[in-house]
Amino acid sequence: MSDAKVTPIHWEIHDTHPELVEPLRTKLAEIVDPEIALNVIQLGLIRKVSVVDREARIYVLLTTPFCPYGPAMLETIKQKATEAMNMPISLELGMEMWDFSYMEDPGALDWGMYT
């Protein structure tokens, strides 16, 4: 068991459109990285969410730069976010390296494989 601290991510919509946070988190939690078996919320892949001129802008990272599931995951993120937020969605793919510290609950990876 890990004593890693759970730290929920805070998006801009938490302050500007709080009614959209839970529906978005719920829909995006349905998207599981097939290699890691954790969802995009648990992994902290959704780094920023804002609404500008009635369009949601979502900044996404992948766990690896050339993730073979990346294109499918991005398309699914866009689909699920559209369902949750009921507005057009634009995605921006970040190029920085994903890090375990981005996870809301780093203890979720406490399989003894990453120590």
C-alpha positions in Angstrom: 0.0 0.0 0.0 1.3 3.4 -0.9 1.1 6.6 1.2 1.1 8.8 -1.9 -1.2 11.8 -1.6 -4.4 12.0 -3.7 -4.4 15.4 -5.4 -7.4 16.1 -7.7 -6.5 18.2 -10.7 -8.0 21.7 -10.8 -9.1 22.9 -14.3 -10.2 26.4 -15.2 -13.8 25.2 -15.5 -13.8 24.4 -11.7 -14.0 28.2 -11.3 -15.9 29.3 -14.4 -18.3 26.4 -15.1 -18.4 24.2 -12.0 -21.5 22.4 -13.2 -19.5 20.9 -16.0 -16.7 19.4 -13.9 -18.5 16.2 -12.7 -20.2 15.3 -16.0 -16.8 15.7 -17.8 -14.9 13.8 -15.2 -17.5 11.0 -15.3 -17.4 10.7 -19.1 -13.6 10.9 -19.4 -13.2 8.3 -16.6 -14.7 5.8 -19.1 -11.6 6.1 -21.3 -9.0 3.6 -20.1 -5.4 3.4 -21.3 -5.2 -0.2 -22.5 -1.6 -0.7 -21.6 -1.8 0.8 -18.1 -5.4 -0.1 -17.3 -6.1 3.3 -15.7 -8.4 5.9 -17.0 -7.3 9.3 -18.4 -8.6 11.1 -15.2 -6.6 8.8 -12.9 -3.5 9.3 -15.1 -3.9 13.1 -15.1 -3.8 13.2 -18.9 -6.4 16.0 -19.1 -4.2 18.9 -17.9 -6.4 21.9 -18.7 -10.1 22.5 -19.5 -11.5 25.9 -20.3 -14.5 27.3 -22.1 -14.0 30.2 -24.5 -16.8 31.6 -26.6 -19.0 28.5 -25.9 -16.3 26.1 -27.0 -14.4 23.8 -24.6 -10.7 23.7 -25.0 -9.0 20.7 -23.6 -5.2 20.3 -23.2 -4.2 16.6 -23.2 -1.0 14.7 -22.7 -0.2 11.1 -23.6 1.7 8.8 -21.4 4.4 8.4 -24.1 5.1 10.6 -27.1 4.4 8.0 -29.7 1.6 6.1 -27.9 0.1 3.6 -30.4 -3.3 4.2 -28.8 -3.0 8.0 -28.9 -5.1 8.8 -32.0 -8.0 6.6 -30.8 -7.7 8.0 -27.3 -7.8 11.6 -28.5 -10.9 10.9 -30.7 -12.6 9.2 -27.8 -11.7 12.1 -25.4 -13.3 14.5 -27.9 -16.4 12.4 -28.2 -16.9 11.9 -24.5 -16.2 15.5 -23.7 -18.7 16.6 -26.3 -21.3 14.3 -24.7 -20.6 15.6 -21.2 -20.3 19.3 -22.0 -22.8 19.6 -24.8 -20.7 22.1 -26.8 -18.0 22.0 -29.5 -14.6 20.7 -28.2 -11.1 21.5 -29.4 -8.2 19.4 -28.3 -4.6 20.5 -27.9 -2.0 17.8 -27.6 0.8 18.7 -25.3 4.3 17.7 -26.2 5.8 17.7 -22.8 6.6 14.4 -21.2 4.0 12.9 -18.9 5.1 12.2 -15.4 3.8 10.0 -12.6 3.3 13.2 -10.5 0.5 14.2 -12.8 -1.7 11.4 -11.5 -4.4 12.3 -9.0 -3.6 9.1 -7.0 0.0 7.9 -7.7 -0.7 5.0 -5.4 -2.9 3.5 -8.1 0.3 2.4 -9.8 1.6 0.7 -6.7 2.2 -2.6 -8.4 5.9 -2.8 -7.5 6.7 -2.3 -11.2 7.6 1.3 -11.1 9.8 1.6 -8.0 
